[in-house]
Amino acid sequence: MCDTPIQISSDDSESSNDSIKNLPSVDFHSSFSSDNTASSSTNGSRLTTRTTAKTKKKKYAPKTQKKATKKKSVKEKLTEQKAAKTKVQKLNKIYRPGECMKFIEIVMHPTFLDKWYTEDLENEIHMGGVRILSSSDLFEPGLVLWRRSVPSSLVSIYGQVNNTSPEERCDRGLYVITAQDVVTYVCEHTLVRHVAQIRDMADVKLTLVIFGVQDYFKHARKKSKQNNDLVMTEMDLEMAITDLLVSTGCDAVLLDQSIELATLIMHFTKAIALAPYKKAKRECDEQAEFYMRGYNKKCVPVDKDGNGISRLWQQMIAVLPYCSLEKSRALCAKYKTPLALYETLQSPEGVRAVADLGVTRPVIPRSRVRRIGPEFARKLQILFTAEDGNTLID
């Protein structure tokens, strides 16, 4: 081995130093960290793509659910509206005039039709198209009630879904009693208490019907004097009926023939059947500022084919103040429609043309020829051509 040291010349050293200086500087920490960051970025990008996909799914899932719930809610609303519409149509059919009598039933005791004063009742009821329902549950044989058949619906009661009753009880009732049976109540002053008990038990507005009053007053006095029975006078009966009306609010009807009883029951049946329709009609009329159904005087009917329009046009002119029937006939003969009169009155010479129109008068000897006149023609022009609805016609 030689221990001679190696000598480097200055030129060589400078070149070597230059070469060392010119070498690219490499940072091992930075390279290592960059490799790690690259790998982590790739992994992170995968994670972020996965997380974004998951978040996208999470973001869009509630929207689809909301759309589905919205569609369901819209469908449910439509079905509810259809169900409500069909229910209203059925109820309108039940309460409509002409159809309402088919859904009414008269509830009577089985022994009521066997009475001698109800011989014409069954035929009259069948002719009216009403059904009779015999019920032995009635506590009083002379009681007559009504009920209506209605469509049943689902109702939740205390968390349980049940069907409503297909029958609707009416709040009116009749209590039929003969004059012979009412004598004891009138003479003992217990008629008010007896009728009030029946009214409270039936829970209806009751009307007392007393049958055969004239026959009782004709024949009962002689029999009562012979047998020492209770005698009822006409004054006693009137006082008892007045006391009944004042104390309980129950009215009374006196009848003497079986056909009158049948007619009375049918009148009550028709009134009960039409009561909901008339009530709704009255509520609708009360919402208006004036009663439109009262303005039905001198009306002119017009059919589907248009027959009666000319008479209606003539009536429209005749109802104007200071217009006679002859003037309206003359105007309608010249101007067949309101449009023709309107176009004439809009022209500059329209008022003069209408004013010079001749009016035919009845055949009167030595009668002068009349005209419409400028004053009435001017009023017609204001009526037909004024654009302001508050214009006064003086």
C-alpha positions in Angstrom: 0.0 0.0 0.0 1.3 3.4 -0.7 0.6 6.2 1.6 1.2 8.9 -0.9 -1.6 11.4 -0.7 -3.5 12.4 -3.7 -3.0 15.9 -4.8 -5.7 17.7 -6.6 -4.8 20.6 -8.7 -6.5 23.9 -8.3 -8.0 23.7 -11.8 -9.4 20.3 -11.1 -10.8 21.4 -7.7 -12.5 24.4 -9.2 -14.0 22.3 -11.9 -15.1 19.8 -9.4 -16.6 22.5 -7.2 -18.4 23.9 -10.2 -19.7 20.5 -11.1 -20.9 20.1 -7.6 -22.5 23.4 -7.6 -24.2 22.7 -10.9 -25.7 19.4 -9.7 -29.5 19.6 -9.1 -30.4 19.8 -5.5 -32.6 17.1 -4.4 -34.6 17.3 -1.2 -35.2 13.8 0.1 -37.8 15.0 2.6 -39.7 16.9 0.0 -39.6 14.0 -2.4 -40.7 11.6 0.2 -43.5 13.8 1.3 -44.5 14.4 -2.3 -44.7 10.7 -2.9 -46.8 10.3 0.2 -49.0 13.2 -0.7 -49.4 11.8 -4.2 -50.4 8.5 -2.9 -52.6 10.0 -0.3 -54.2 12.3 -2.9 -55.0 9.4 -5.1 -56.5 7.6 -2.1 -58.2 10.7 -1.0 -59.7 11.3 -4.4 -61.1 7.8 -4.3 -62.5 8.5 -0.8 -63.9 11.8 -1.9 -65.5 10.3 -4.9 -67.1 7.7 -2.7 -68.2 10.2 -0.1 -69.5 12.6 -2.8 -71.4 9.7 -4.3 -72.9 8.8 -1.0 -73.7 12.4 -0.3 -75.3 12.7 -3.7 -77.4 9.7 -2.9 -78.3 11.1 0.5 -79.1 14.5 -1.1 -81.4 13.2 -3.9 -83.1 10.5 -1.9 -85.3 12.9 0.2 -86.4 14.8 -2.9 -87.7 11.6 -4.6 -89.5 10.8 -1.3 -90.9 14.3 -1.2 -92.1 14.0 -4.8 -93.7 10.6 -4.0 -95.4 12.0 -0.9 -96.6 15.0 -2.9 -98.0 12.7 -5.5 -99.7 10.6 -2.9 -101.1 13.7 -1.2 -102.4 15.0 -4.5 -104.0 11.7 -5.2 -105.5 11.5 -1.7 -106.9 15.0 -2.1 -108.5 14.1 -5.5 -110.0 10.9 -4.1 -111.3 12.9 -1.1 -112.8 15.5 -3.3 -114.4 12.8 -5.5 -115.8 11.1 -2.5 -117.2 14.4 -1.1 -118.7 15.2 -4.5 -120.4 11.8 -4.8 -121.7 12.2 -1.2 -123.1 15.6 -1.9 -124.8 14.3 -5.1 -126.4 11.5 -3.1 -127.5 13.9 -0.4 -128.9 16.2 -3.1 -130.8 13.3 -4.5 -132.2 12.4 -1.1 -133.4 16.0 -0.4 -134.3 17.0 -3.9 -138.1 17.7 -4.5 -139.7 14.9 -6.3 -137.2 12.3 -5.0 -137.2 13.1 -1.3 -140.5 11.2 -0.6 -138.9 7.9 -1.6 -136.4 8.0 1.3 -139.0 8.8 4.0 -140.5 6.1 6.2 -143.5 6.5 8.6 -143.0 4.6 11.8 -146.2 3.4 13.4 -147.3 0.9 16.0 -148.6 -2.4 14.5 -152.0 -1.8 16.2 -152.4 1.7 14.9 -153.5 0.7 11.4 -156.2 -1.5 12.9 -158.0 1.4 14.4 -161.4 2.4 12.8 -160.3 5.9 12.1 -157.3 4.8 10.0 -159.2 3.0 7.2 -158.1 5.5 4.5 -154.5 6.0 5.8 -152.8 3.0 4.1 -154.1 3.8 0.6 -153.3 7.5 0.9 -149.7 6.7 2.0 -149.1 4.2 -0.8 -150.4 6.7 -3.4 -147.9 9.2 -2.1 -145.0 6.8 -2.6 -144.0 6.6 1.1 -143.2 3.4 3.0 -144.8 2.4 6.3 -142.6 0.7 9.0 -144.5 -1.0 11.8 -142.5 -1.0 15.0 -143.6 -2.6 18.2 -140.9 -0.7 20.1 -143.1 2.4 20.3 -144.3 2.9 23.8 -147.5 4.6 22.7 -149.8 3.0 20.1 -151.0 6.4 18.9 -147.6 7.8 18.2 -146.5 8.5 14.6 -142.9 9.2 13.8 -140.7 9.7 10.7 -137.2 8.7 9.7 -135.1 9.2 6.5 -132.8 6.8 4.8 -129.3 8.3 4.3 -126.0 6.8 3.0 -123.7 5.6 5.8 -120.1 6.8 6.1 -117.0 5.9 8.1 -116.5 7.8 11.4 -113.8 7.4 14.0 -115.1 7.2 17.5 -112.6 6.9 20.3 -110.0 5.6 17.9 -112.3 3.0 16.4 -113.7 3.3 12.9 -117.4 2.6 12.7 -120.2 3.1 10.1 -122.8 5.8 10.8 -126.4 4.8 11.0 -128.2 4.5 7.6 -131.3 6.1 9.2 -131.9 9.7 10.3 -134.6 10.4 12.9 -136.8 13.3 12.2 -137.7 15.8 15.0 -141.4 15.8 14.4 -144.1 13.5 15.7 -147.9 13.1 15.9 -149.8 11.8 18.9 -153.3 10.6 17.8 -156.0 10.1 20.4 -159.8 10.0 20.2 -162.0 12.5 21.9 -163.5 9.8 24.1 -160.0 9.0 25.5 -159.0 12.6 26.0 -162.0 13.3 28.3 -160.3 11.9 31.4 -157.2 14.0 30.9 -159.2 17.2 30.2 -161.5 16.8 33.2 -158.7 15.8 35.6 -156.4 18.5 34.2 -153.6 16.1 33.4 -153.5 16.6 29.6 -150.4 18.8 29.8 -148.4 16.3 31.9 -149.4 13.4 29.8 -148.5 15.0 26.5 -145.2 16.4 28.0 -144.2 12.9 29.1 -144.8 11.5 25.6 -142.9 14.4 24.1 -139.9 13.9 26.4 -139.8 10.1 25.9 -140.0 10.4 22.1 -137.6 13.4 22.0 -139.5 15.1 19.2 -141.6 18.2 18.6 -145.1 16.8 19.2 -148.5 17.6 17.7 -151.6 16.4 19.4 -154.3 15.1 17.1 -157.8 14.7 18.7 -160.2 12.6 16.5 -164.0 12.6 16.5 -164.7 15.8 18.5 -168.0 16.6 16.8 -169.4 13.1 17.3 -168.4 13.2 21.0 -170.3 16.5 21.6 -173.4 15.2 19.8 -173.8 11.9 21.6 -171.6 11.9 24.7 -173.7 14.2 26.8 -176.8 11.9 26.9 -174.7 8.9 27.7 -172.7 10.7 30.4 -175.9 11.9 32.1 -177.3 8.4 32.2 -174.1 6.7 33.4 -172.8 9.5 35.6 -169.6 9.7 33.6 -167.2 12.6 33.2 -168.5 15.3 30.9 -166.2 17.4 28.8 -167.5 20.7 27.4 -166.2 22.6 24.4 -164.9 25.3 26.8 -163.0 22.7 28.8 -161.4 21.4 25.7 -160.4 24.8 24.4 -158.9 25.7 27.8 -156.9 22.4 27.9 -155.6 23.0 24.4 -154.6 26.5 25.2 -152.8 25.4 28.4 -151.0 22.7 26.4 -149.8 25.2 23.8 -148.6 27.7 26.4 -147.0 25.2 28.8 -145.4 22.6 26.4 -145.3 24.3 23.0 -147.3 21.4 21.5 -150.0 22.4 19.1 -153.3 20.5 18.6 -155.4 19.6 15.6 -159.1 18.6 15.8 -160.3 16.1 13.1 -163.6 14.3 12.4 -163.0 12.1 9.3 -160.6 9.4 8.5 -159.6 11.0 5.2 -158.7 14.2 7.1 -156.3 12.2 9.3 -154.7 10.5 6.2 -154.3 13.9 4.5 -152.8 15.4 7.7 -150.2 12.6 7.9 -149.3 13.0 4.3 -148.9 16.8 4.7 -146.6 16.3 7.6 -144.6 13.7 5.6 -144.1 16.0 2.6 -143.1 18.9 4.9 -140.6 16.8 6.7 -139.2 15.5 3.4 -138.8 19.0 2.0 -137.5 20.6 5.2 -133.7 20.3 4.5 -134.1 21.6 1.0 -136.2 24.6 2.0 -133.8 25.4 4.8 -130.8 25.4 2.5 -132.8 27.5 0.0 -133.7 30.0 2.7 -130.1 30.3 3.9 -129.0 31.0 0.3 -131.7 33.7 -0.1 -130.7 35.4 3.2 -127.1 35.9 2.0 -128.3 38.2 -0.8 -129.0 41.9 -0.2 -132.5 41.6 -1.5 -135.1 38.8 -1.8 -134.8 37.8 -5.5 -137.6 35.2 -5.4 -140.1 38.0 -4.6 -139.6 39.7 -7.9 -141.7 37.2 -9.9 -144.6 39.4 -10.9 -145.7 39.6 -14.6 -143.1 37.1 -15.7 -143.0 35.8 -19.2 -142.1 32.1 -19.8 -139.5 31.3 -22.5 -139.1 27.7 -23.6 -136.0 26.0 -25.0 -137.0 26.7 -28.6 -137.1 30.5 -27.9 -140.8 30.9 -28.0 -141.8 33.9 -25.9 -138.7 36.1 -26.5 -140.8 38.7 -28.3 -143.2 38.9 -25.5 -140.4 39.2 -23.0 -138.9 42.1 -25.0 -142.2 43.8 -25.1 -142.6 43.2 -21.3 -139.2 44.8 -20.7 -140.3 48.0 -22.4 -143.7 48.0 -20.8 -142.4 48.0 -17.2 -140.6 51.3 -17.8 -142.2 54.4 -16.2 -144.6 56.4 -18.3 -144.7 53.6 -21.0 -148.1 52.2 -21.9 -148.8 48.9 -23.6 -149.4 50.6 -27.0 -146.0 52.3 -26.8 -144.2 49.0 -26.1 -146.0 47.3 -28.9 -145.1 50.0 -31.4 -141.4 49.9 -30.3 -141.2 46.1 -30.5 -142.9 46.0 -33.8 -140.3 48.5 -35.3 -137.2 47.2 -33.4 -137.4 43.4 -33.1 -134.5 43.1 -30.7 -132.8 45.3 -28.0 -129.7 45.4 -30.2 -131.7 47.1 -33.0 -133.0 49.7 -30.7 -129.5 50.3 -29.2 -127.9 50.8 -32.7 -130.7 53.2 -33.6 -130.3 55.3 -30.5 -126.5 55.5 -31.0 -126.9 57.3 -34.3 -127.2 61.1 -34.3 -130.8 61.1 -35.5 -131.8 58.1 -33.4 -133.7 60.1 -30.8 -135.7 61.9 -33.4 -136.5 58.6 -35.3 -137.7 56.9 -32.1 -139.7 60.0 -31.0 -141.5 60.2 -34.4 -142.6 56.6 -34.2 -146.4 56.4 -34.4 -148.4 54.6 -31.7 -151.6 52.8 -32.7 -154.4 53.4 -30.4 -157.6 51.3 -29.9 -160.4 52.0 -32.3 -161.8 55.2 -30.8 -163.8 57.6 -32.9 -162.2 61.0 -33.6 -158.9 60.0 -31.8 -155.7 61.8 -32.7 -152.6 60.1 -33.8 -150.0 59.8 -31.1 -146.2 59.4 -31.1 -143.6 58.0 -28.8 -142.5 61.6 -28.0 -139.0 63.2 -27.5 -139.0 62.9 -23.7 -139.5 59.2 -23.6 -137.1 58.7 -26.5 -134.4 60.7 -24.6 -134.9 58.5 -21.6 -134.6 55.4 -23.7 -131.3 56.8 -25.1 -129.9 57.3 -21.6 -131.0 53.9 -20.6 -129.5 52.0 -23.5 -126.4 54.0 -24.3 -125.1 55.4 -20.9 -121.7 53.9 -19.9 -121.9 55.0 -16.3 -124.2 52.8 -14.3 -124.9 55.6 -11.8 -126.5 57.8 -14.4 -129.9 59.1 -13.3 -132.8 59.1 -15.7 -134.9 62.1 -14.9 
